[in-house]
């Protein structure tokens, strides 16, 4: 009976926000999340964190691009911007930060909210978490004596 009472107490006091923060402190989770923003959204899709297209490159720019098949804006001219991406994690949240300044301009003033996850990326992060041990982590916490 004591074990059952302990289990019930563990379920009642489960802090999902804390468990999320612990999971997101893992290197694989951090890299996956940043890559959703950098590579999936900006580079592959050319969209901001609301899913709004950033626009198309001008023909002159396309001629100079390494990958001219990507006609949409990727914000990866030199790669310097992508290298500044960092993930701030807290109790139940993640925040993507980066140096959005380019010369005298701010990329977010020009292109909108480029930092953050789209709804599709949030769903992909949830699937990543479930496929990479988050449920097991919760189970382990609940079953801890």
N, CA, C and O atoms as a GROMACS GRO file, in nm:
protein
  580
    1UNK      N    1   0.081  -0.119   0.000
    1UNK     CA    2   0.000   0.000   0.000
    1UNK      C    3   0.086   0.126   0.000
    1UNK      O    4   0.053   0.226  -0.064
    2UNK      N    5   0.197   0.119   0.072
    2UNK     CA    6   0.288   0.235   0.080
    2UNK      C    7   0.344   0.269  -0.058
    2UNK      O    8   0.356   0.386  -0.093
    3UNK      N    9   0.376   0.168  -0.136
    3UNK     CA   10   0.429   0.190  -0.272
    3UNK      C   11   0.325   0.257  -0.360
    3UNK      O   12   0.358   0.345  -0.439
    4UNK      N   13   0.200   0.217  -0.347
    4UNK     CA   14   0.093   0.277  -0.425
    4UNK      C   15   0.074   0.424  -0.387
    4UNK      O   16   0.056   0.510  -0.474
    5UNK      N   17   0.078   0.453  -0.258
    5UNK     CA   18   0.065   0.591  -0.212
    5UNK      C   19   0.181   0.677  -0.263
    5UNK      O   20   0.162   0.793  -0.301
    6UNK      N   21   0.300   0.620  -0.264
    6UNK     CA   22   0.417   0.692  -0.317
    6UNK      C   23   0.400   0.720  -0.466
    6UNK      O   24   0.432   0.829  -0.512
    7UNK      N   25   0.352   0.622  -0.540
    7UNK     CA   26   0.328   0.638  -0.683
    7UNK      C   27   0.225   0.749  -0.708
    7UNK      O   28   0.246   0.835  -0.794
    8UNK      N   29   0.116   0.748  -0.633
    8UNK     CA   30   0.012   0.851  -0.647
    8UNK      C   31   0.071   0.989  -0.617
    8UNK      O   32   0.043   1.085  -0.688
    9UNK      N   33   0.151   0.997  -0.512
    9UNK     CA   34   0.215   1.125  -0.477
    9UNK      C   35   0.309   1.171  -0.588
    9UNK      O   36   0.312   1.290  -0.620
   10UNK      N   37   0.385   1.079  -0.645
   10UNK     CA   38   0.477   1.114  -0.754
   10UNK      C   39   0.401   1.168  -0.875
   10UNK      O   40   0.447   1.262  -0.941
   11UNK      N   41   0.285   1.109  -0.905
   11UNK     CA   42   0.204   1.156  -1.017
   11UNK      C   43   0.150   1.296  -0.987
   11UNK      O   44   0.153   1.384  -1.073
   12UNK      N   45   0.102   1.316  -0.866
   12UNK     CA   46   0.045   1.445  -0.827
   12UNK      C   47   0.149   1.557  -0.831
   12UNK      O   48   0.119   1.670  -0.867
   13UNK      N   49   0.271   1.523  -0.794
   13UNK     CA   50   0.375   1.627  -0.784
   13UNK      C   51   0.465   1.634  -0.908
   13UNK      O   52   0.564   1.707  -0.908
   14UNK      N   53   0.431   1.557  -1.011
   14UNK     CA   54   0.512   1.560  -1.132
   14UNK      C   55   0.517   1.701  -1.188
   14UNK      O   56   0.412   1.763  -1.210
   15UNK      N   57   0.634   1.752  -1.211
   15UNK     CA   58   0.654   1.884  -1.267
   15UNK      C   59   0.696   1.868  -1.413
   15UNK      O   60   0.814   1.854  -1.444
   16UNK      N   61   0.599   1.870  -1.502
   16UNK     CA   62   0.625   1.848  -1.644
   16UNK      C   63   0.717   1.956  -1.700
   16UNK      O   64   0.801   1.927  -1.786
   17UNK      N   65   0.702   2.079  -1.653
   17UNK     CA   66   0.790   2.187  -1.698
   17UNK      C   67   0.936   2.159  -1.665
   17UNK      O   68   1.025   2.184  -1.747
   18UNK      N   69   0.961   2.107  -1.546
   18UNK     CA   70   1.097   2.071  -1.506
   18UNK      C   71   1.149   1.955  -1.589
   18UNK      O   72   1.264   1.956  -1.631
   19UNK      N   73   1.063   1.856  -1.613
   19UNK     CA   74   1.104   1.742  -1.695
   19UNK      C   75   1.136   1.788  -1.838
   19UNK      O   76   1.232   1.740  -1.898
   20UNK      N   77   1.058   1.881  -1.891
   20UNK     CA   78   1.084   1.937  -2.023
   20UNK      C   79   1.219   2.008  -2.024
   20UNK      O   80   1.299   1.990  -2.116
   21UNK      N   81   1.244   2.088  -1.922
   21UNK     CA   82   1.371   2.160  -1.912
   21UNK      C   83   1.489   2.062  -1.906
   21UNK      O   84   1.591   2.085  -1.971
   22UNK      N   85   1.475   1.955  -1.829
   22UNK     CA   86   1.582   1.855  -1.821
   22UNK      C   87   1.606   1.790  -1.957
   22UNK      O   88   1.720   1.773  -1.999
   23UNK      N   89   1.496   1.754  -2.026
   23UNK     CA   90   1.511   1.691  -2.157
   23UNK      C   91   1.579   1.787  -2.254
   23UNK      O   92   1.668   1.747  -2.330
   24UNK      N   93   1.538   1.912  -2.253
   24UNK     CA   94   1.592   2.010  -2.348
   24UNK      C   95   1.735   2.053  -2.314
   24UNK      O   96   1.797   2.126  -2.391
   25UNK      N   97   1.788   2.009  -2.200
   25UNK     CA   98   1.928   2.037  -2.169
   25UNK      C   99   2.021   1.938  -2.240
   25UNK      O  100   2.143   1.957  -2.242
   26UNK      N  101   1.963   1.833  -2.296
   26UNK     CA  102   2.043   1.735  -2.370
   26UNK      C  103   2.094   1.796  -2.501
   26UNK      O  104   2.022   1.870  -2.568
   27UNK      N  105   2.216   1.765  -2.535
   27UNK     CA  106   2.277   1.819  -2.657
   27UNK      C  107   2.197   1.782  -2.782
   27UNK      O  108   2.176   1.866  -2.869
   28UNK      N  109   2.152   1.657  -2.791
   28UNK     CA  110   2.079   1.617  -2.911
   28UNK      C  111   1.948   1.694  -2.926
   28UNK      O  112   1.910   1.729  -3.037
   29UNK      N  113   1.880   1.721  -2.816
   29UNK     CA  114   1.755   1.796  -2.820
   29UNK      C  115   1.780   1.941  -2.858
   29UNK      O  116   1.703   2.001  -2.934
   30UNK      N  117   1.888   1.998  -2.806
   30UNK     CA  118   1.921   2.138  -2.835
   30UNK      C  119   1.956   2.155  -2.983
   30UNK      O  120   1.908   2.246  -3.049
   31UNK      N  121   2.041   2.065  -3.033
   31UNK     CA  122   2.082   2.072  -3.174
   31UNK      C  123   1.962   2.051  -3.265
   31UNK      O  124   1.945   2.123  -3.364
   32UNK      N  125   1.878   1.953  -3.233
   32UNK     CA  126   1.760   1.925  -3.314
   32UNK      C  127   1.670   2.050  -3.321
   32UNK      O  128   1.624   2.087  -3.429
   33UNK      N  129   1.647   2.112  -3.207
   33UNK     CA  130   1.559   2.230  -3.202
   33UNK      C  131   1.616   2.345  -3.283
   33UNK      O  132   1.545   2.408  -3.361
   34UNK      N  133   1.744   2.374  -3.266
   34UNK     CA  134   1.807   2.483  -3.342
   34UNK      C  135   1.805   2.453  -3.491
   34UNK      O  136   1.784   2.543  -3.572
   35UNK      N  137   1.828   2.328  -3.526
   35UNK     CA  138   1.828   2.292  -3.668
   35UNK      C  139   1.688   2.300  -3.731
   35UNK      O  140   1.675   2.325  -3.850
   36UNK      N  141   1.585   2.279  -3.651
   36UNK     CA  142   1.450   2.300  -3.704
   36UNK      C  143   1.436   2.445  -3.750
   36UNK      O  144   1.382   2.471  -3.858
   37UNK      N  145   1.483   2.538  -3.670
   37UNK     CA  146   1.472   2.680  -3.705
   37UNK      C  147   1.567   2.716  -3.820
   37UNK      O  148   1.525   2.775  -3.920
   38UNK      N  149   1.694   2.680  -3.805
   38UNK     CA  150   1.794   2.719  -3.906
   38UNK      C  151   1.773   2.650  -4.038
   38UNK      O  152   1.755   2.715  -4.142
   39UNK      N  153   1.775   2.518  -4.034
   39UNK     CA  154   1.780   2.442  -4.159
   39UNK      C  155   1.643   2.410  -4.217
   39UNK      O  156   1.621   2.427  -4.337
   40UNK      N  157   1.551   2.364  -4.135
   40UNK     CA  158   1.418   2.326  -4.187
   40UNK      C  159   1.337   2.449  -4.228
   40UNK      O  160   1.286   2.456  -4.340
   41UNK      N  161   1.326   2.543  -4.137
   41UNK     CA  162   1.241   2.659  -4.165
   41UNK      C  163   1.307   2.761  -4.257
   41UNK      O  164   1.254   2.794  -4.363
   42UNK      N  165   1.424   2.811  -4.215
   42UNK     CA  166   1.488   2.918  -4.292
   42UNK      C  167   1.548   2.868  -4.422
   42UNK      O  168   1.519   2.922  -4.529
   43UNK      N  169   1.632   2.765  -4.414
   43UNK     CA  170   1.704   2.722  -4.534
   43UNK      C  171   1.615   2.643  -4.631
   43UNK      O  172   1.605   2.679  -4.748
   44UNK      N  173   1.551   2.538  -4.582
   44UNK     CA  174   1.472   2.451  -4.671
   44UNK      C  175   1.341   2.515  -4.716
   44UNK      O  176   1.304   2.506  -4.833
   45UNK      N  177   1.270   2.578  -4.622
   45UNK     CA  178   1.138   2.631  -4.654
   45UNK      C  179   1.136   2.780  -4.682
   45UNK      O  180   1.049   2.829  -4.755
   46UNK      N  181   1.231   2.853  -4.626
   46UNK     CA  182   1.233   2.998  -4.645
   46UNK      C  183   1.116   3.069  -4.578
   46UNK      O  184   1.057   3.160  -4.635
   47UNK      N  185   1.083   3.026  -4.454
   47UNK     CA  186   0.971   3.087  -4.382
   47UNK      C  187   1.015   3.136  -4.244
   47UNK      O  188   1.114   3.088  -4.188
   48UNK      N  189   0.940   3.234  -4.191
   48UNK     CA  190   0.967   3.283  -4.056
   48UNK      C  191   0.899   3.192  -3.955
   48UNK      O  192   0.844   3.088  -3.992
   49UNK      N  193   0.902   3.231  -3.828
   49UNK     CA  194   0.847   3.144  -3.724
   49UNK      C  195   0.694   3.133  -3.728
   49UNK      O  196   0.636   3.048  -3.660
   50UNK      N  197   0.630   3.219  -3.806
   50UNK     CA  198   0.484   3.209  -3.826
   50UNK      C  199   0.450   3.131  -3.952
   50UNK      O  200   0.332   3.114  -3.983
   51UNK      N  201   0.551   3.083  -4.024
   51UNK     CA  202   0.528   3.011  -4.148
   51UNK      C  203   0.511   3.102  -4.269
   51UNK      O  204   0.474   3.055  -4.377
   52UNK      N  205   0.538   3.230  -4.253
   52UNK     CA  206   0.523   3.327  -4.362
   52UNK      C  207   0.651   3.327  -4.446
   52UNK      O  208   0.760   3.340  -4.391
   53UNK      N  209   0.639   3.314  -4.578
   53UNK     CA  210   0.759   3.315  -4.664
   53UNK      C  211   0.839   3.444  -4.649
   53UNK      O  212   0.784   3.553  -4.638
   54UNK      N  213   0.972   3.427  -4.648
   54UNK     CA  214   1.061   3.542  -4.635
   54UNK      C  215   1.074   3.619  -4.766
   54UNK      O  216   1.114   3.736  -4.766
   55UNK      N  217   1.040   3.557  -4.875
   55UNK     CA  218   1.048   3.621  -5.006
   55UNK      C  219   1.139   3.544  -5.099
   55UNK      O  220   1.192   3.439  -5.063
   56UNK      N  221   1.157   3.598  -5.217
   56UNK     CA  222   1.239   3.535  -5.321
   56UNK      C  223   1.363   3.620  -5.346
   56UNK      O  224   1.359   3.743  -5.335
   57UNK      N  225   1.474   3.553  -5.379
   57UNK     CA  226   1.594   3.627  -5.417
   57UNK      C  227   1.575   3.689  -5.554
   57UNK      O  228   1.501   3.638  -5.638
   58UNK      N  229   1.643   3.798  -5.576
   58UNK     CA  230   1.642   3.863  -5.707
   58UNK      C  231   1.730   3.783  -5.802
   58UNK      O  232   1.821   3.714  -5.757
   59UNK      N  233   1.704   3.791  -5.933
   59UNK     CA  234   1.783   3.715  -6.030
   59UNK      C  235   1.933   3.736  -6.016
   59UNK      O  236   2.010   3.640  -6.030
   60UNK      N  237   1.977   3.858  -5.990
   60UNK     CA  238   2.120   3.885  -5.974
   60UNK      C  239   2.179   3.804  -5.859
   60UNK      O  240   2.287   3.746  -5.871
   61UNK      N  241   2.106   3.799  -5.748
   61UNK     CA  242   2.152   3.724  -5.631
   61UNK      C  243   2.153   3.574  -5.659
   61UNK      O  244   2.246   3.504  -5.619
   62UNK      N  245   2.052   3.526  -5.729
   62UNK     CA  246   2.045   3.383  -5.762
   62UNK      C  247   2.167   3.336  -5.841
   62UNK      O  248   2.215   3.225  -5.821
   63UNK      N  249   2.216   3.421  -5.932
   63UNK     CA  250   2.333   3.385  -6.012
   63UNK      C  251   2.456   3.365  -5.926
   63UNK      O  252   2.546   3.289  -5.963
   64UNK      N  253   2.463   3.432  -5.813
   64UNK     CA  254   2.580   3.429  -5.726
   64UNK      C  255   2.570   3.324  -5.616
   64UNK      O  256   2.669   3.296  -5.549
   65UNK      N  257   2.452   3.268  -5.595
   65UNK     CA  258   2.431   3.173  -5.486
   65UNK      C  259   2.499   3.039  -5.514
   65UNK      O  260   2.510   2.995  -5.628
   66UNK      N  261   2.544   2.975  -5.406
   66UNK     CA  262   2.605   2.843  -5.417
   66UNK      C  263   2.502   2.740  -5.462
   66UNK      O  264   2.534   2.652  -5.542
   67UNK      N  265   2.381   2.751  -5.412
   67UNK     CA  266   2.273   2.659  -5.450
   67UNK      C  267   2.163   2.739  -5.518
   67UNK      O  268   2.068   2.782  -5.453
   68UNK      N  269   2.173   2.759  -5.648
   68UNK     CA  270   2.073   2.841  -5.718
   68UNK      C  271   1.936   2.776  -5.725
   68UNK      O  272   1.840   2.840  -5.768
   69UNK      N  273   1.923   2.651  -5.684
   69UNK     CA  274   1.793   2.586  -5.681
   69UNK      C  275   1.705   2.641  -5.570
   69UNK      O  276   1.582   2.627  -5.574
   70UNK      N  277   1.766   2.703  -5.471
   70UNK     CA  278   1.690   2.764  -5.362
   70UNK      C  279   1.663   2.910  -5.399
   70UNK      O  280   1.747   2.997  -5.374
   71UNK      N  281   1.549   2.936  -5.457
   71UNK     CA  282   1.519   3.072  -5.500
   71UNK      C  283   1.461   3.156  -5.387
   71UNK      O  284   1.455   3.278  -5.397
   72UNK      N  285   1.418   3.089  -5.278
   72UNK     CA  286   1.363   3.164  -5.165
   72UNK      C  287   1.476   3.214  -5.075
   72UNK      O  288   1.586   3.158  -5.073
   73UNK      N  289   1.447   3.319  -5.002
   73UNK     CA  290   1.544   3.376  -4.909
   73UNK      C  291   1.569   3.277  -4.796
   73UNK      O  292   1.475   3.224  -4.738
   74UNK      N  293   1.698   3.253  -4.766
   74UNK     CA  294   1.738   3.158  -4.662
   74UNK      C  295   1.809   3.225  -4.544
   74UNK      O  296   1.822   3.165  -4.438
   75UNK      N  297   1.854   3.349  -4.562
   75UNK     CA  298   1.932   3.423  -4.462
   75UNK      C  299   2.063   3.352  -4.428
   75UNK      O  300   2.115   3.366  -4.317
   76UNK      N  301   2.117   3.278  -4.525
   76UNK     CA  302   2.244   3.206  -4.503
   76UNK      C  303   2.347   3.243  -4.609
   76UNK      O  304   2.402   3.155  -4.675
   77UNK      N  305   2.372   3.369  -4.624
   77UNK     CA  306   2.469   3.410  -4.726
   77UNK      C  307   2.610   3.359  -4.694
   77UNK      O  308   2.673   3.295  -4.777
   78UNK      N  309   2.657   3.386  -4.573
   78UNK     CA  310   2.792   3.342  -4.535
   78UNK      C  311   2.789   3.233  -4.428
   78UNK      O  312   2.890   3.167  -4.403
   79UNK      N  313   2.674   3.213  -4.366
   79UNK     CA  314   2.663   3.117  -4.257
   79UNK      C  315   2.686   3.179  -4.121
   79UNK      O  316   2.662   3.114  -4.019
   80UNK      N  317   2.732   3.303  -4.117
   80UNK     CA  318   2.764   3.368  -3.990
   80UNK      C  319   2.640   3.382  -3.901
   80UNK      O  320   2.647   3.358  -3.780
   81UNK      N  321   2.527   3.418  -3.960
   81UNK     CA  322   2.403   3.433  -3.882
   81UNK      C  323   2.363   3.300  -3.820
   81UNK      O  324   2.331   3.295  -3.701
   82UNK      N  325   2.365   3.192  -3.897
   82UNK     CA  326   2.326   3.060  -3.846
   82UNK      C  327   2.416   3.016  -3.730
   82UNK      O  328   2.370   2.948  -3.638
   83UNK      N  329   2.542   3.056  -3.733
   83UNK     CA  330   2.636   3.016  -3.628
   83UNK      C  331   2.609   3.086  -3.496
   83UNK      O  332   2.659   3.041  -3.392
   84UNK      N  333   2.531   3.194  -3.496
   84UNK     CA  334   2.504   3.267  -3.372
   84UNK      C  335   2.383   3.211  -3.297
   84UNK      O  336   2.352   3.258  -3.188
   85UNK      N  337   2.314   3.112  -3.354
   85UNK     CA  338   2.194   3.058  -3.290
   85UNK      C  339   2.228   2.992  -3.158
   85UNK      O  340   2.323   2.915  -3.148
   86UNK      N  341   2.148   3.023  -3.056
   86UNK     CA  342   2.162   2.964  -2.923
   86UNK      C  343   2.023   2.931  -2.871
   86UNK      O  344   1.924   2.991  -2.913
   87UNK      N  345   2.016   2.834  -2.780
   87UNK     CA  346   1.889   2.793  -2.724
   87UNK      C  347   1.888   2.822  -2.575
   87UNK      O  348   1.974   2.774  -2.500
   88UNK      N  349   1.792   2.901  -2.534
   88UNK     CA  350   1.770   2.929  -2.392
   88UNK      C  351   1.656   2.838  -2.347
   88UNK      O  352   1.549   2.838  -2.407
   89UNK      N  353   1.680   2.760  -2.243
   89UNK     CA  354   1.576   2.670  -2.192
   89UNK      C  355   1.538   2.712  -2.052
   89UNK      O  356   1.620   2.764  -1.976
   90UNK      N  357   1.414   2.688  -2.018
   90UNK     CA  358   1.365   2.719  -1.885
   90UNK      C  359   1.255   2.623  -1.848
   90UNK      O  360   1.234   2.521  -1.914
   91UNK      N  361   1.185   2.656  -1.744
   91UNK     CA  362   1.077   2.572  -1.692
   91UNK      C  363   0.962   2.568  -1.792
   91UNK      O  364   0.876   2.656  -1.793
   92UNK      N  365   0.963   2.466  -1.877
   92UNK     CA  366   0.855   2.446  -1.973
   92UNK      C  367   0.863   2.529  -2.100
   92UNK      O  368   0.764   2.540  -2.172
   93UNK      N  369   0.979   2.588  -2.128
   93UNK     CA  370   0.989   2.667  -2.251
   93UNK      C  371   1.129   2.660  -2.310
   93UNK      O  372   1.226   2.627  -2.242
   94UNK      N  373   1.136   2.691  -2.437
   94UNK     CA  374   1.264   2.713  -2.504
   94UNK      C  375   1.252   2.844  -2.580
   94UNK      O  376   1.144   2.880  -2.628
   95UNK      N  377   1.362   2.914  -2.590
   95UNK     CA  378   1.367   3.037  -2.668
   95UNK      C  379   1.492   3.034  -2.754
   95UNK      O  380   1.602   3.011  -2.705
   96UNK      N  381   1.473   3.057  -2.882
   96UNK     CA  382   1.586   3.060  -2.975
   96UNK      C  383   1.634   3.204  -2.985
   96UNK      O  384   1.556   3.296  -3.009
   97UNK      N  385   1.764   3.220  -2.966
   97UNK     CA  386   1.825   3.352  -2.973
   97UNK      C  387   1.936   3.350  -3.077
   97UNK      O  388   1.998   3.246  -3.100
   98UNK      N  389   1.960   3.464  -3.137
   98UNK     CA  390   2.069   3.478  -3.234
   98UNK      C  391   2.096   3.626  -3.254
   98UNK      O  392   2.014   3.711  -3.220
   99UNK      N  393   2.210   3.654  -3.310
   99UNK     CA  394   2.244   3.792  -3.346
   99UNK      C  395   2.178   3.822  -3.481
   99UNK      O  396   2.227   3.779  -3.586
  100UNK      N  397   2.069   3.895  -3.477
  100UNK     CA  398   1.994   3.924  -3.600
  100UNK      C  399   2.041   4.053  -3.666
  100UNK      O  400   1.982   4.096  -3.766
  101UNK      N  401   2.145   4.115  -3.614
  101UNK     CA  402   2.197   4.238  -3.674
  101UNK      C  403   2.283   4.204  -3.795
  101UNK      O  404   2.367   4.114  -3.790
  102UNK      N  405   2.261   4.277  -3.902
  102UNK     CA  406   2.343   4.264  -4.022
  102UNK      C  407   2.376   4.406  -4.066
  102UNK      O  408   2.295   4.476  -4.127
  103UNK      N  409   2.497   4.447  -4.034
  103UNK     CA  410   2.533   4.587  -4.058
  103UNK      C  411   2.449   4.677  -3.970
  103UNK      O  412   2.444   4.659  -3.848
  104UNK      N  413   2.384   4.773  -4.032
  104UNK     CA  414   2.299   4.866  -3.957
  104UNK      C  415   2.154   4.821  -3.950
  104UNK      O  416   2.068   4.893  -3.899
  105UNK      N  417   2.125   4.703  -4.002
  105UNK     CA  418   1.987   4.657  -4.007
  105UNK      C  419   1.966   4.535  -3.917
  105UNK      O  420   2.061   4.465  -3.881
  106UNK      N  421   1.841   4.512  -3.882
  106UNK     CA  422   1.803   4.394  -3.806
  106UNK      C  423   1.720   4.305  -3.898
  106UNK      O  424   1.621   4.349  -3.956
  107UNK      N  425   1.762   4.180  -3.910
  107UNK     CA  426   1.693   4.086  -3.999
  107UNK      C  427   1.545   4.070  -3.964
  107UNK      O  428   1.462   4.049  -4.052
  108UNK      N  429   1.513   4.081  -3.835
  108UNK     CA  430   1.373   4.066  -3.796
  108UNK      C  431   1.290   4.188  -3.834
  108UNK      O  432   1.169   4.177  -3.854
  109UNK      N  433   1.352   4.305  -3.843
  109UNK     CA  434   1.281   4.423  -3.892
  109UNK      C  435   1.248   4.409  -4.040
  109UNK      O  436   1.146   4.458  -4.087
  110UNK      N  437   1.336   4.342  -4.112
  110UNK     CA  438   1.319   4.326  -4.257
  110UNK      C  439   1.229   4.208  -4.291
  110UNK      O  440   1.140   4.218  -4.376
  111UNK      N  441   1.252   4.093  -4.223
  111UNK     CA  442   1.187   3.968  -4.262
  111UNK      C  443   1.084   3.915  -4.162
  111UNK      O  444   1.024   3.810  -4.185
  112UNK      N  445   1.063   3.984  -4.053
  112UNK     CA  446   0.968   3.936  -3.953
  112UNK      C  447   1.036   3.845  -3.852
  112UNK      O  448   1.159   3.839  -3.846
  113UNK      N  449   0.957   3.775  -3.772
  113UNK     CA  450   1.012   3.693  -3.663
  113UNK      C  451   1.080   3.566  -3.715
  113UNK      O  452   1.016   3.462  -3.730
  114UNK      N  453   1.209   3.576  -3.744
  114UNK     CA  454   1.282   3.462  -3.800
  114UNK      C  455   1.329   3.364  -3.694
  114UNK      O  456   1.366   3.251  -3.726
  115UNK      N  457   1.327   3.406  -3.568
  115UNK     CA  458   1.369   3.318  -3.458
  115UNK      C  459   1.247   3.257  -3.392
  115UNK      O  460   1.155   3.328  -3.352
  116UNK      N  461   1.246   3.126  -3.380
  116UNK     CA  462   1.134   3.056  -3.319
  116UNK      C  463   1.084   2.946  -3.409
  116UNK      O  464   1.123   2.937  -3.526
  117UNK      N  465   0.999   2.862  -3.355
  117UNK     CA  466   0.952   2.745  -3.429
  117UNK      C  467   0.810   2.765  -3.483
  117UNK      O  468   0.724   2.821  -3.416
  118UNK      N  469   0.790   2.718  -3.604
  118UNK     CA  470   0.657   2.715  -3.662
  118UNK      C  471   0.576   2.606  -3.592
  118UNK      O  472   0.631   2.526  -3.517
  119UNK      N  473   0.447   2.603  -3.617
  119UNK     CA  474   0.364   2.497  -3.559
  119UNK      C  475   0.412   2.359  -3.605
  119UNK      O  476   0.415   2.265  -3.526
  120UNK      N  477   0.449   2.348  -3.733
  120UNK     CA  478   0.500   2.219  -3.783
  120UNK      C  479   0.629   2.179  -3.712
  120UNK      O  480   0.649   2.061  -3.681
  121UNK      N  481   0.716   2.276  -3.688
  121UNK     CA  482   0.842   2.246  -3.618
  121UNK      C  483   0.817   2.208  -3.473
  121UNK      O  484   0.885   2.121  -3.418
  122UNK      N  485   0.719   2.272  -3.410
  122UNK     CA  486   0.684   2.234  -3.272
  122UNK      C  487   0.634   2.091  -3.268
  122UNK      O  488   0.666   2.015  -3.177
  123UNK      N  489   0.555   2.055  -3.368
  123UNK     CA  490   0.506   1.916  -3.376
  123UNK      C  491   0.623   1.820  -3.397
  123UNK      O  492   0.627   1.712  -3.337
  124UNK      N  493   0.718   1.857  -3.483
  124UNK     CA  494   0.836   1.773  -3.507
  124UNK      C  495   0.919   1.759  -3.379
  124UNK      O  496   0.973   1.652  -3.352
  125UNK      N  497   0.929   1.867  -3.302
  125UNK     CA  498   1.002   1.860  -3.175
  125UNK      C  499   0.931   1.765  -3.078
  125UNK      O  500   0.996   1.686  -3.010
  126UNK      N  501   0.799   1.772  -3.073
  126UNK     CA  502   0.724   1.679  -2.988
  126UNK      C  503   0.747   1.535  -3.028
  126UNK      O  504   0.766   1.449  -2.941
  127UNK      N  505   0.746   1.507  -3.157
  127UNK     CA  506   0.773   1.371  -3.204
  127UNK      C  507   0.915   1.328  -3.169
  127UNK      O  508   0.939   1.215  -3.128
  128UNK      N  509   1.011   1.421  -3.184
  128UNK     CA  510   1.150   1.392  -3.147
  128UNK      C  511   1.157   1.353  -2.999
  128UNK      O  512   1.223   1.256  -2.962
  129UNK      N  513   1.089   1.431  -2.917
  129UNK     CA  514   1.093   1.404  -2.773
  129UNK      C  515   1.036   1.266  -2.742
  129UNK      O  516   1.095   1.190  -2.664
  130UNK      N  517   0.923   1.234  -2.801
  130UNK     CA  518   0.861   1.104  -2.774
  130UNK      C  519   0.946   0.988  -2.825
  130UNK      O  520   0.951   0.882  -2.764
  131UNK      N  521   1.011   1.010  -2.938
  131UNK     CA  522   1.095   0.905  -2.997
  131UNK      C  523   1.233   0.895  -2.934
  131UNK      O  524   1.308   0.802  -2.964
  132UNK      N  525   1.266   0.989  -2.848
  132UNK     CA  526   1.401   0.992  -2.792
  132UNK      C  527   1.403   0.997  -2.639
  132UNK      O  528   1.494   1.054  -2.579
  133UNK      N  529   1.303   0.938  -2.578
  133UNK     CA  530   1.312   0.912  -2.435
  133UNK      C  531   1.237   1.002  -2.340
  133UNK      O  532   1.249   0.985  -2.219
  134UNK      N  533   1.160   1.099  -2.389
  134UNK     CA  534   1.089   1.187  -2.296
  134UNK      C  535   0.985   1.110  -2.215
  134UNK      O  536   0.973   1.129  -2.094
  135UNK      N  537   0.911   1.023  -2.281
  135UNK     CA  538   0.811   0.943  -2.209
  135UNK      C  539   0.879   0.853  -2.106
  135UNK      O  540   0.827   0.836  -1.995
  136UNK      N  541   0.993   0.797  -2.141
  136UNK     CA  542   1.067   0.713  -2.046
  136UNK      C  543   1.116   0.795  -1.927
  136UNK      O  544   1.116   0.748  -1.814
  137UNK      N  545   1.157   0.918  -1.955
  137UNK     CA  546   1.204   1.007  -1.848
  137UNK      C  547   1.089   1.036  -1.751
  137UNK      O  548   1.109   1.034  -1.629
  138UNK      N  549   0.970   1.063  -1.805
  138UNK     CA  550   0.852   1.089  -1.720
  138UNK      C  551   0.820   0.964  -1.638
  138UNK      O  552   0.794   0.973  -1.518
  139UNK      N  553   0.820   0.850  -1.704
  139UNK     CA  554   0.790   0.724  -1.635
  139UNK      C  555   0.889   0.700  -1.522
  139UNK      O  556   0.850   0.662  -1.411
  140UNK      N  557   1.016   0.722  -1.549
  140UNK     CA  558   1.120   0.701  -1.448
  140UNK      C  559   1.098   0.794  -1.328
  140UNK      O  560   1.116   0.753  -1.213
  141UNK      N  561   1.060   0.917  -1.354
  141UNK     CA  562   1.036   1.013  -1.246
  141UNK      C  563   0.917   0.970  -1.162
  141UNK      O  564   0.921   0.977  -1.040
  142UNK      N  565   0.811   0.924  -1.228
  142UNK     CA  566   0.691   0.881  -1.156
  142UNK      C  567   0.720   0.757  -1.072
  142UNK      O  568   0.671   0.746  -0.960
  143UNK      N  569   0.797   0.665  -1.126
  143UNK     CA  570   0.822   0.538  -1.055
  143UNK      C  571   0.935   0.546  -0.953
  143UNK      O  572   0.963   0.448  -0.885
  144UNK      N  573   0.999   0.661  -0.941
  144UNK     CA  574   1.110   0.677  -0.845
  144UNK      C  575   1.056   0.667  -0.703
  144UNK      O  576   0.952   0.722  -0.669
  145UNK      N  577   1.131   0.595  -0.620
  145UNK     CA  578   1.092   0.581  -0.478
  145UNK      C  579   1.171   0.672  -0.391
  145UNK      O  580   1.152   0.674  -0.270
   0.00000   0.00000   0.00000
